[in-house]
């Protein structure tokens, strides 16, 4: 798990930067009496830029009974500021991730100043080698350009995601705060089958974008997986918080129960993602006293999945430890490859021995 954590962070940030864009179609201020369907349409259609903010994402899982091997709850958190750059360039960000559960406690993070990249692991910062960061940056910007056809920004609909299709019995639940922002809270249930249709569309889109790490993500759920999820999910509930003035999504909360009759396992899942300080300037600086990148590679057993990420999202993963000489050869190979993703992927073979 620790071996794949850096690429998971970078991949999530790339996907976030492609998708976190915005939604909203009206500047008329909403209230507790605004029609809920009008609110949903204004929130999930149209386009308004989300240029910066603070991301707060958490996933909480608790399982019990049956064959569950979880010892207590499991939680995953991702927090920190981000700031978009003009021209579709890699955004600046400083995100920290933590994993707690199953007897493990892992802290990690990723920082980009736009020109330099850093990873943190268990409280220590490391500067990413320039060639590797520049290759990751070029891969992100190429994927973004292909995904948007040069137009900004993306929306939920561009990934095939439209909550209006699967939200059931929506209700305007009145005014609420997300950070300092005035929002309108929308509540409802979930048609799981229709949600999974959207999930399949999003998986296919992510695969077609060639995002870093996308090779580890399936292109769609199988029919068996889809049916298993439909049967297991119980009483799913959603909360959506949209800006009262701008109709930009500020927060989404999903809570659901899970029951597996075959194993006798049951549990709960809670997902919460929010953006605060929307479109306010964010101060993103280089970490002080960052250590050389090869020290991190030594802890994680070589470049591993990160090599695949830097090479543009291929599914191959070097298995070797990555000596200093190998790393130098790999870096030179990346430099020679430039923005040619196919050639960059071949560079990973230099670390396979």
FIFI-577365 format. One line per 10 residues: number of its first residue (from 1); for each residue x, y negated, z of N, C-alpha, C, CB. Coordinates in steps of 0.05 Angstrom, whole numbers. Glycine has a CB too. Example, Ala and Ser with C-alpha at 12.3 -4.5 7.8 and 13.67 -1.06 7.14 Angstrom:
1) 264 114 156 246 90 156 264 66 156 226 89 181  257 45 142 273 21 143 258 -1 157 282 12 114
***
This chain:
1) 17 24 0 0 0 0 17 -25 0 -19 0 24  39 -25 17 56 -48 18 70 -53 -9 77 -45 40  74 -32 -24 89 -34 -50 72 -49 -70 95 -6 -61  46 -46 -70 30 -59 -90 18 -85 -81 7 -41 -98  23 -94 -56 11 -118 -45 19 -143 -60 18 -121 -16  44 -148 -67 51 -172 -82 35 -175 -108 80 -174 -87  34 -154 -124 20 -157 -150 -10 -160 -145 25 -132 -167  -20 -148 -124 -49 -152 -118 -55 -181 -112 -57 -134 -95  -37 -193 -97 -41 -222 -91 -39 -239 -117 -20 -231 -71  -19 -235 -132 -15 -251 -157 -38 -246 -176 11 -244 -170
11) -47 -221 -179 -69 -215 -197 -95 -228 -188 -73 -185 -199  -100 -228 -161 -124 -240 -151 -124 -270 -156 -127 -235 -121  -101 -282 -153 -99 -311 -158 -103 -318 -187 -72 -321 -149  -92 -301 -205 -96 -306 -233 -126 -303 -240 -80 -286 -250  -139 -283 -230 -167 -279 -236 -183 -302 -224 -177 -253 -225  -176 -310 -199 -190 -332 -186 -188 -358 -203 -179 -337 -158  -164 -364 -212 -160 -388 -227 -175 -388 -253 -130 -392 -233  -179 -364 -265 -194 -362 -290 -224 -365 -285 -189 -335 -303  -234 -355 -262 -263 -354 -258 -273 -377 -241 -270 -328 -245  -258 -387 -221 -268 -406 -203 -272 -432 -218 -249 -410 -179
21) -289 -436 -231 -293 -459 -247 -320 -467 -243 -287 -455 -275  -331 -474 -247 -355 -482 -241 -380 -485 -254 -352 -499 -236  -397 -486 -236 -424 -483 -244 -440 -507 -234 -436 -457 -234  -458 -516 -249 -475 -537 -241 -486 -553 -264 -460 -556 -222  -511 -562 -263 -522 -575 -286 -538 -600 -280 -538 -557 -301  -538 -609 -255 -554 -632 -249 -542 -647 -226 -583 -624 -242  -544 -674 -226 -534 -690 -204 -557 -700 -187 -518 -713 -215  -581 -692 -192 -603 -699 -175 -600 -684 -148 -631 -693 -188  -602 -699 -126 -598 -686 -100 -621 -667 -94 -595 -707 -78  -613 -643 -85 -633 -623 -78 -640 -625 -49 -622 -595 -85
31) -662 -613 -42 -671 -612 -14 -684 -586 -8 -691 -636 -8  -695 -583 16 -708 -558 25 -733 -553 9 -714 -559 54  -743 -572 -6 -767 -568 -22 -762 -564 -52 -785 -592 -19  -736 -564 -60 -730 -560 -88 -736 -531 -96 -700 -566 -93  -747 -527 -119 -754 -500 -129 -729 -483 -130 -768 -502 -157  -731 -459 -118 -707 -442 -116 -697 -433 -143 -714 -418 -99  -715 -428 -162 -706 -419 -189 -692 -442 -204 -730 -409 -206  -701 -467 -199 -687 -489 -210 -659 -492 -198 -703 -516 -205  -656 -487 -172 -630 -488 -160 -611 -467 -171 -633 -485 -129  -621 -443 -174 -605 -421 -185 -596 -427 -213 -620 -395 -184
41) -614 -437 -230 -606 -444 -257 -585 -465 -258 -631 -453 -273  -588 -486 -241 -569 -508 -241 -542 -499 -230 -579 -531 -224  -542 -479 -212 -517 -470 -200 -502 -451 -218 -523 -456 -174  -516 -434 -233 -502 -413 -248 -503 -417 -278 -514 -387 -241  -508 -441 -287 -505 -448 -315 -492 -476 -316 -533 -448 -330  -484 -483 -340 -471 -509 -343 -442 -507 -334 -485 -531 -327  -428 -529 -333 -400 -529 -325 -392 -555 -312 -382 -523 -349  -380 -552 -289 -367 -574 -275 -342 -563 -263 -386 -586 -253  -321 -578 -265 -295 -568 -258 -291 -566 -227 -273 -585 -269  -280 -544 -219 -269 -541 -192 -239 -543 -194 -278 -513 -179
51) -229 -567 -189 -201 -572 -194 -183 -565 -170 -197 -601 -200  -195 -566 -146 -178 -561 -122 -197 -555 -99 -160 -585 -115  -185 -544 -78 -200 -539 -54 -186 -519 -36 -228 -527 -61  -200 -510 -15 -189 -490 3 -206 -465 0 -188 -501 32  -194 -443 -6 -208 -418 -9 -208 -403 18 -194 -400 -30  -231 -392 24 -234 -375 48 -249 -350 40 -248 -390 72  -236 -328 39 -248 -303 31 -244 -281 52 -237 -293 3  -264 -266 58 -261 -244 78 -279 -221 70 -268 -254 106  -269 -197 75 -284 -172 71 -281 -157 97 -273 -156 47  -304 -149 109 -304 -133 133 -318 -107 128 -319 -149 156
61) -306 -85 135 -317 -58 131 -316 -43 157 -301 -43 109  -338 -30 164 -339 -13 187 -354 13 180 -352 -27 211  -341 35 185 -353 61 179 -353 78 204 -339 75 155  -372 97 205 -373 114 228 -386 141 221 -389 101 252  -380 162 237 -392 188 233 -380 203 210 -421 184 228  -389 228 207 -381 244 184 -351 247 181 -392 232 159  -342 243 156 -314 248 150 -298 222 149 -311 262 123  -309 201 160 -295 175 160 -269 177 175 -312 153 172  -247 167 163 -221 167 176 -214 140 187 -199 176 156  -232 121 185 -226 94 195 -227 93 225 -246 74 183
71) -207 81 237 -206 78 266 -213 49 273 -177 86 277  -239 44 276 -247 17 280 -252 3 254 -227 2 297  -259 -23 256 -265 -39 232 -240 -44 215 -279 -65 239  -245 -50 189 -223 -58 171 -230 -86 160 -220 -37 147  -211 -103 160 -216 -130 150 -194 -139 132 -218 -150 174  -201 -154 111 -183 -166 92 -190 -195 89 -184 -151 64  -170 -213 92 -175 -242 90 -155 -254 71 -173 -255 118  -164 -274 56 -148 -290 38 -156 -319 40 -151 -280 8  -137 -336 48 -143 -364 54 -121 -382 44 -147 -368 84  -128 -407 37 -108 -426 30 -117 -445 8 -83 -412 22
81) -101 -467 4 -108 -487 -16 -99 -479 -44 -95 -513 -9  -113 -491 -64 -105 -488 -92 -110 -514 -106 -121 -465 -106  -96 -519 -128 -98 -544 -143 -93 -538 -173 -79 -566 -133  -113 -543 -190 -110 -537 -218 -90 -557 -231 -137 -539 -232  -78 -548 -253 -60 -565 -269 -72 -570 -296 -32 -552 -271  -67 -592 -308 -78 -599 -335 -66 -579 -356 -71 -628 -342  -82 -576 -377 -73 -561 -400 -73 -531 -396 -45 -569 -407  -89 -521 -377 -91 -492 -373 -66 -480 -361 -96 -479 -399  -50 -496 -348 -25 -486 -336 -32 -471 -310 -5 -508 -330  -13 -454 -301 -16 -440 -276 -21 -460 -253 9 -422 -270
91) -42 -456 -237 -47 -475 -216 -27 -473 -193 -75 -471 -205  -26 -494 -177 -11 -493 -152 -29 -479 -132 -2 -521 -143  -17 -464 -114 -32 -451 -93 -13 -443 -70 -48 -427 -103  -25 -438 -47 -11 -429 -24 -30 -411 -8 1 -453 -7  -32 -386 -16 -51 -368 -4 -38 -348 14 -67 -354 -26  -51 -343 36 -42 -323 56 -63 -301 58 -38 -336 84  -53 -276 58 -71 -253 60 -64 -237 85 -69 -236 34  -84 -224 96 -79 -207 119 -97 -182 117 -84 -222 146  -87 -160 125 -102 -135 126 -99 -123 154 -92 -114 104  -122 -117 166 -123 -105 193 -141 -80 192 -132 -125 214
101) -131 -58 202 -148 -34 203 -133 -9 196 -171 -37 185  -145 14 203 -133 40 197 -105 43 209 -133 45 167  -101 30 231 -75 31 245 -53 14 232 -66 59 245  -61 -4 214 -41 -21 200 -48 -51 205 -40 -15 170  -27 -67 204 -30 -96 205 -10 -108 185 -26 -108 234  -20 -120 164 -2 -130 143 -9 -159 137 -6 -113 117  12 -176 136 9 -204 129 26 -209 104 17 -223 152  14 -222 85 29 -228 60 18 -254 49 27 -205 40  31 -264 28 22 -289 16 36 -294 -10 26 -312 35  26 -314 -24 37 -322 -50 34 -352 -53 23 -308 -73
111) 55 -365 -62 56 -394 -66 66 -400 -93 73 -408 -44  53 -419 -107 63 -430 -132 63 -460 -131 46 -419 -156  85 -472 -138 86 -501 -141 82 -509 -170 113 -512 -130  76 -489 -187 74 -494 -215 100 -489 -230 66 -523 -220  122 -493 -216 148 -488 -229 164 -466 -214 164 -513 -229  158 -461 -189 171 -440 -174 151 -424 -159 192 -453 -155  158 -398 -155 139 -380 -141 152 -368 -116 130 -358 -160  136 -363 -96 145 -351 -71 126 -330 -62 149 -373 -49  137 -309 -50 120 -289 -37 128 -287 -8 123 -261 -51  109 -282 9 115 -278 38 106 -250 45 101 -299 56
121) 120 -238 64 113 -211 74 121 -209 103 127 -189 57  101 -203 119 104 -200 148 118 -225 160 120 -175 155  110 -249 151 119 -273 163 145 -285 152 123 -269 192  157 -272 132 182 -282 120 176 -289 91 204 -260 122  187 -313 83 183 -322 55 207 -315 38 179 -353 55  200 -309 12 221 -301 -7 216 -317 -33 221 -271 -13  237 -327 -45 234 -342 -70 235 -322 -93 256 -363 -73  215 -323 -111 214 -305 -134 235 -314 -154 185 -304 -146  249 -294 -165 270 -301 -185 257 -316 -208 284 -275 -195  270 -337 -218 259 -355 -238 249 -341 -262 280 -375 -246
131) 265 -321 -273 256 -308 -297 230 -293 -293 278 -288 -307  227 -280 -270 203 -265 -264 179 -283 -261 207 -248 -239  183 -306 -247 161 -324 -243 153 -337 -270 168 -346 -223  172 -344 -286 165 -357 -312 150 -337 -330 191 -367 -326  157 -311 -328 143 -292 -344 114 -288 -334 158 -264 -344  111 -288 -308 84 -286 -297 68 -311 -305 85 -284 -266  80 -334 -303 67 -359 -311 59 -359 -340 85 -383 -305  77 -350 -357 70 -349 -386 48 -329 -391 95 -341 -403  48 -306 -377 27 -287 -381 0 -297 -372 33 -262 -366  -1 -312 -350 -26 -323 -340 -36 -344 -360 -21 -337 -313
141) -19 -362 -369 -28 -383 -387 -37 -372 -414 -6 -403 -391  -24 -351 -423 -33 -338 -448 -60 -325 -444 -12 -317 -457  -64 -311 -422 -90 -298 -417 -112 -319 -414 -89 -281 -391  -106 -341 -401 -126 -362 -398 -134 -374 -425 -115 -384 -379  -114 -379 -442 -119 -390 -468 -136 -372 -485 -93 -396 -482  -130 -346 -484 -146 -326 -499 -174 -324 -488 -132 -299 -498  -177 -326 -462 -203 -322 -450 -222 -346 -455 -200 -318 -420  -210 -370 -456 -227 -394 -459 -227 -405 -487 -217 -415 -440  -211 -393 -506 -209 -404 -533 -202 -434 -532 -236 -400 -548  -186 -441 -513 -176 -468 -511 -196 -487 -498 -170 -478 -538
151) -219 -477 -489 -239 -494 -477 -239 -490 -447 -267 -489 -489  -246 -511 -432 -247 -509 -403 -275 -517 -394 -226 -528 -389  -284 -507 -371 -273 -485 -356 -289 -460 -361 -272 -491 -327  -282 -438 -347 -297 -413 -348 -321 -416 -328 -279 -389 -341  -339 -397 -330 -361 -396 -311 -367 -368 -303 -386 -409 -323  -385 -364 -284 -393 -337 -277 -403 -322 -301 -414 -337 -255  -418 -336 -318 -430 -323 -341 -409 -312 -361 -448 -342 -356  -385 -326 -361 -364 -317 -380 -353 -290 -372 -342 -338 -380  -357 -282 -347 -349 -255 -339 -372 -235 -340 -337 -256 -311  -395 -245 -350 -418 -228 -350 -433 -227 -324 -410 -200 -358
161) -426 -245 -306 -439 -245 -279 -460 -267 -278 -418 -249 -257  -484 -259 -272 -506 -278 -269 -524 -269 -246 -522 -281 -296  -521 -281 -222 -537 -272 -199 -567 -275 -204 -529 -288 -175  -575 -291 -223 -604 -293 -227 -616 -267 -237 -610 -316 -248  -600 -250 -249 -610 -224 -259 -615 -204 -237 -590 -213 -278  -599 -205 -215 -601 -185 -195 -610 -194 -167 -575 -171 -193  -613 -220 -164 -623 -231 -139 -653 -227 -137 -615 -261 -135  -663 -214 -116 -692 -209 -113 -704 -226 -91 -696 -179 -107  -729 -234 -96 -744 -250 -77 -728 -274 -66 -754 -233 -54  -716 -290 -84 -700 -313 -74 -717 -333 -59 -685 -326 -97
171) -705 -346 -40 -719 -366 -24 -701 -389 -17 -729 -353 2  -711 -414 -20 -697 -438 -11 -699 -438 19 -710 -464 -24  -677 -433 33 -677 -431 62 -669 -457 76 -658 -409 71  -668 -479 60 -663 -505 73 -634 -514 72 -672 -504 101  -629 -536 85 -603 -550 85 -583 -536 104 -606 -579 93  -558 -536 95 -537 -524 111 -510 -537 105 -535 -493 106  -490 -534 122 -464 -545 118 -444 -523 110 -454 -560 143  -427 -529 91 -403 -512 85 -379 -531 87 -405 -498 57  -365 -528 109 -344 -549 114 -358 -575 119 -324 -551 91  -350 -596 105 -363 -622 107 -384 -626 86 -342 -644 106
181) -389 -607 68 -407 -610 46 -436 -604 53 -398 -593 22  -454 -621 43 -483 -615 46 -491 -596 25 -499 -642 44  -503 -574 33 -511 -553 14 -540 -545 19 -493 -529 15  -551 -530 0 -577 -517 3 -572 -487 4 -596 -524 -20  -582 -474 24 -579 -445 27 -601 -430 13 -578 -438 57  -593 -410 -3 -612 -393 -17 -608 -364 -7 -608 -394 -48  -630 -351 0 -628 -324 10 -643 -305 -8 -638 -321 39  -636 -279 -8 -650 -260 -24 -639 -232 -21 -650 -268 -53  -652 -213 -34 -642 -186 -35 -627 -181 -61 -665 -166 -31  -620 -155 -65 -604 -148 -89 -616 -124 -103 -575 -143 -81
191) -620 -126 -129 -626 -103 -145 -599 -90 -152 -643 -110 -171  -592 -69 -138 -565 -57 -141 -559 -48 -169 -562 -34 -121  -578 -36 -182 -574 -26 -209 -566 -49 -228 -598 -11 -220  -581 -71 -226 -575 -94 -244 -548 -107 -236 -598 -114 -242  -542 -107 -210 -516 -118 -202 -493 -101 -214 -514 -118 -171  -496 -75 -214 -475 -58 -225 -472 -61 -255 -481 -29 -219  -494 -69 -269 -492 -76 -297 -473 -100 -301 -520 -82 -309  -476 -120 -283 -458 -143 -284 -430 -135 -276 -469 -164 -265  -426 -117 -257 -400 -108 -249 -386 -95 -273 -401 -89 -225  -400 -78 -287 -389 -66 -311 -380 -86 -332 -408 -46 -323
201) -397 -106 -335 -390 -127 -355 -365 -142 -346 -414 -147 -358  -363 -148 -320 -340 -162 -310 -314 -145 -312 -345 -171 -280  -316 -119 -306 -293 -102 -308 -283 -101 -337 -300 -73 -299  -302 -99 -356 -294 -99 -384 -281 -125 -392 -318 -94 -401  -291 -147 -383 -279 -173 -389 -251 -176 -377 -297 -195 -378  -248 -167 -352 -222 -169 -339 -201 -152 -354 -224 -160 -310  -210 -129 -363 -192 -112 -378 -184 -124 -405 -205 -84 -383  -203 -137 -418 -197 -150 -444 -179 -174 -441 -223 -157 -458  -179 -186 -418 -162 -210 -414 -133 -203 -411 -171 -225 -390  -127 -178 -405 -99 -170 -401 -87 -183 -376 -83 -178 -425
211) -103 -187 -355 -93 -199 -331 -73 -181 -317 -116 -205 -312  -54 -194 -303 -33 -179 -289 -47 -160 -270 -14 -198 -274  -39 -134 -271 -51 -114 -254 -77 -103 -264 -55 -126 -227  -87 -113 -287 -112 -103 -296 -111 -74 -305 -122 -120 -319  -87 -64 -311 -84 -36 -318 -92 -17 -296 -57 -30 -327  -93 -27 -271 -101 -10 -248 -131 -12 -243 -86 -18 -223  -145 -28 -258 -174 -31 -254 -189 -17 -276 -181 -61 -254  -209 0 -269 -224 14 -290 -240 -6 -308 -243 34 -278  -244 2 -334 -258 -15 -352 -288 -15 -346 -254 -6 -381  -298 6 -333 -326 6 -325 -330 29 -305 -345 10 -350
221) -352 27 -290 -360 49 -272 -371 72 -289 -380 39 -251  -365 96 -281 -377 119 -294 -407 121 -286 -362 145 -288  -422 136 -301 -450 140 -294 -453 152 -266 -464 157 -315  -435 171 -260 -435 184 -234 -429 164 -211 -415 208 -233  -409 147 -216 -402 127 -196 -424 107 -192 -376 112 -204  -437 100 -214 -459 80 -212 -482 92 -196 -468 73 -241  -489 117 -201 -511 129 -187 -505 133 -158 -518 156 -200  -480 140 -152 -471 143 -124 -474 118 -108 -442 153 -123  -466 95 -120 -469 69 -107 -498 62 -102 -455 47 -123  -514 66 -123 -543 60 -121 -556 75 -98 -558 66 -147
231) -548 101 -95 -560 117 -74 -549 110 -46 -555 146 -80  -524 101 -45 -511 96 -19 -518 69 -7 -482 98 -22  -522 48 -23 -526 21 -13 -554 18 -2 -521 0 -35  -555 7 23 -580 3 37 -583 -26 45 -582 22 61  -607 -37 40 -615 -64 49 -594 -85 43 -620 -63 79  -586 -89 18 -566 -110 12 -580 -137 14 -555 -106 -16  -566 -157 26 -576 -184 29 -554 -204 20 -584 -189 58  -563 -226 7 -545 -246 -3 -553 -273 7 -545 -245 -34  -532 -290 13 -536 -318 19 -519 -334 -1 -528 -325 49  -531 -353 -14 -517 -371 -33 -520 -399 -23 -529 -367 -62
241) -498 -414 -23 -498 -442 -14 -488 -459 -37 -479 -446 11  -506 -476 -47 -500 -493 -70 -500 -522 -62 -520 -488 -93  -482 -538 -73 -480 -566 -66 -506 -581 -71 -457 -579 -82  -515 -596 -51 -540 -610 -53 -540 -630 -76 -547 -624 -27  -517 -643 -80 -515 -663 -101 -505 -652 -128 -496 -685 -92  -484 -636 -127 -472 -627 -152 -479 -599 -162 -442 -629 -150  -493 -584 -145 -501 -556 -151 -477 -538 -158 -521 -556 -175  -455 -543 -145 -432 -526 -148 -432 -506 -125 -405 -542 -149  -427 -481 -132 -427 -460 -112 -405 -465 -91 -423 -432 -125  -413 -466 -66 -394 -471 -44 -388 -445 -28 -404 -493 -26
251) -408 -428 -27 -405 -404 -10 -424 -382 -19 -409 -410 20  -415 -357 -18 -432 -334 -22 -426 -313 -1 -428 -323 -51  -447 -302 11 -444 -282 32 -461 -258 23 -453 -293 60  -449 -234 24 -463 -209 18 -460 -190 41 -452 -197 -9  -482 -180 51 -482 -160 73 -498 -136 64 -494 -172 99  -488 -113 69 -502 -88 61 -495 -65 79 -497 -82 31  -513 -46 80 -508 -21 93 -500 1 73 -531 -12 110  -486 21 82 -477 43 65 -482 69 79 -447 40 56  -495 88 65 -499 115 76 -492 136 55 -528 118 86  -475 154 63 -467 177 45 -478 202 58 -435 178 42
261) -499 213 46 -512 236 57 -494 261 55 -538 242 43  -477 262 35 -460 286 32 -439 288 55 -445 284 5  -427 266 62 -407 266 83 -418 259 111 -385 247 76  -442 248 112 -454 240 137 -442 214 147 -449 262 157  -429 199 130 -416 174 137 -435 151 133 -390 169 122  -436 132 151 -451 107 147 -434 84 155 -478 108 164  -443 60 148 -427 37 155 -439 11 144 -399 39 145  -424 -10 147 -432 -37 138 -409 -50 123 -442 -54 162  -416 -67 104 -397 -83 89 -406 -112 89 -393 -72 60  -388 -130 95 -394 -158 95 -373 -173 78 -395 -170 124
271) -382 -187 57 -364 -202 39 -372 -232 41 -367 -192 10  -352 -249 45 -357 -278 49 -336 -293 34 -358 -285 79  -344 -310 15 -324 -327 0 -335 -355 0 -319 -316 -28  -317 -374 6 -325 -402 7 -303 -420 -3 -333 -410 36  -310 -443 -14 -291 -464 -21 -298 -489 -7 -290 -468 -52  -280 -500 9 -283 -525 23 -264 -546 12 -280 -521 54  -268 -571 20 -251 -593 10 -250 -594 -20 -222 -591 22  -273 -589 -33 -275 -587 -62 -265 -612 -76 -303 -581 -70  -246 -608 -95 -235 -630 -112 -221 -652 -96 -258 -642 -128  -212 -645 -72 -195 -663 -57 -165 -655 -61 -202 -662 -27
281) -147 -674 -61 -119 -669 -65 -109 -649 -44 -103 -695 -65  -93 -630 -53 -82 -610 -35 -51 -613 -34 -90 -581 -43  -40 -611 -11 -11 -614 -7 1 -586 -7 -4 -629 20  14 -579 -29 25 -552 -32 55 -555 -37 12 -537 -56  71 -546 -17 100 -550 -17 114 -523 -17 109 -567 7  140 -524 -24 156 -500 -23 160 -492 6 183 -504 -37  159 -466 12 165 -457 39 194 -463 46 160 -426 42  199 -470 70 226 -476 79 242 -450 85 226 -494 105  267 -450 78 285 -428 85 277 -401 73 288 -425 115  267 -402 48 259 -377 35 284 -360 29 243 -383 9
291) 281 -334 33 303 -316 29 304 -306 0 301 -291 48  327 -295 -9 329 -285 -36 309 -263 -42 357 -275 -42  300 -262 -67 279 -244 -75 288 -214 -72 271 -249 -104  313 -209 -77 322 -181 -76 320 -169 -48 350 -178 -86  319 -186 -27 315 -176 0 286 -165 3 320 -198 21  267 -178 -10 240 -168 -10 238 -142 -25 220 -189 -21  252 -141 -48 251 -117 -65 262 -93 -50 267 -121 -91  283 -98 -34 294 -77 -18 274 -65 2 319 -87 -3  258 -83 14 238 -74 33 216 -58 19 226 -97 48  209 -66 -5 186 -53 -19 195 -31 -38 171 -74 -34
301) 220 -24 -38 229 -2 -54 233 -9 -83 209 20 -53  242 -34 -88 247 -42 -116 224 -59 -127 251 -18 -133  227 -66 -151 207 -84 -163 180 -72 -166 217 -94 -190  178 -46 -172 153 -32 -172 132 -46 -188 143 -28 -145  108 -48 -175 85 -59 -189 89 -88 -198 61 -57 -172  106 -103 -183 110 -131 -190 123 -133 -217 127 -145 -169  140 -113 -224 152 -114 -250 131 -112 -272 172 -92 -254  112 -94 -268 90 -92 -287 74 -117 -289 72 -69 -280  71 -131 -266 55 -156 -266 70 -177 -282 50 -166 -238  96 -180 -277 110 -200 -291 111 -195 -321 139 -202 -280
311) 108 -170 -328 109 -162 -356 83 -166 -370 119 -135 -359  63 -176 -356 39 -183 -370 16 -165 -366 44 -185 -398  16 -149 -344 -8 -134 -338 -9 -106 -349 -32 -148 -347  14 -94 -358 13 -67 -367 9 -48 -344 39 -61 -382  1 -23 -351 -5 -4 -330 19 12 -321 -26 15 -340  42 10 -336 65 25 -328 77 12 -303 86 25 -350  89 29 -286 100 20 -261 127 33 -257 82 25 -237  149 17 -256 175 29 -252 176 43 -226 197 7 -253  190 66 -225 191 81 -200 218 79 -186 185 110 -206  237 67 -199 264 66 -187 266 45 -165 284 62 -207
321) 289 44 -152 294 26 -130 302 -2 -140 314 36 -112  314 -4 -164 321 -30 -174 346 -41 -162 298 -49 -170  370 -33 -171 395 -43 -161 398 -72 -170 418 -26 -170  419 -86 -159 424 -113 -167 430 -115 -197 447 -125 -151  446 -95 -207 452 -95 -236 427 -91 -253 473 -74 -242  410 -73 -244 385 -68 -258 368 -93 -259 370 -45 -245  367 -107 -236 350 -131 -234 361 -152 -253 350 -141 -206  388 -155 -254 400 -175 -272 393 -168 -301 430 -176 -269  395 -142 -308 388 -134 -336 359 -139 -342 396 -104 -340  342 -133 -322 313 -137 -325 308 -167 -330 298 -127 -300
331) 320 -184 -314 316 -213 -316 324 -224 -343 330 -228 -294  348 -214 -353 357 -222 -379 338 -213 -401 385 -211 -385  328 -188 -398 308 -178 -417 283 -195 -418 301 -149 -410  273 -204 -395 250 -221 -394 255 -248 -408 241 -225 -365  279 -258 -403 286 -284 -416 286 -281 -446 313 -294 -406  298 -259 -456 299 -255 -485 271 -250 -497 317 -231 -491  253 -238 -480 226 -232 -490 209 -257 -493 212 -213 -472  216 -278 -477 200 -302 -479 171 -297 -473 203 -315 -507  153 -305 -491 124 -302 -486 113 -277 -501 109 -326 -494  131 -261 -512 123 -236 -525 116 -215 -504 145 -226 -545
341) 90 -212 -498 82 -194 -476 91 -165 -481 52 -195 -473  88 -156 -506 96 -128 -512 125 -123 -506 90 -122 -542  143 -141 -514 171 -138 -508 176 -139 -478 187 -159 -523  162 -157 -465 166 -160 -436 159 -134 -421 149 -183 -425  138 -120 -430 130 -95 -418 152 -74 -420 104 -85 -430  166 -75 -443 188 -55 -447 211 -60 -427 198 -57 -475  213 -84 -417 235 -90 -398 233 -74 -372 235 -120 -391  208 -67 -365 204 -52 -340 219 -26 -340 174 -47 -336  225 -15 -364 239 11 -366 267 8 -354 240 21 -395  278 -16 -353 305 -20 -343 306 -14 -313 315 -48 -348
351) 283 -15 -300 282 -10 -271 271 18 -264 265 -31 -258  267 34 -285 255 61 -280 276 82 -272 240 70 -304  300 76 -276 320 96 -271 330 96 -243 343 93 -289
***
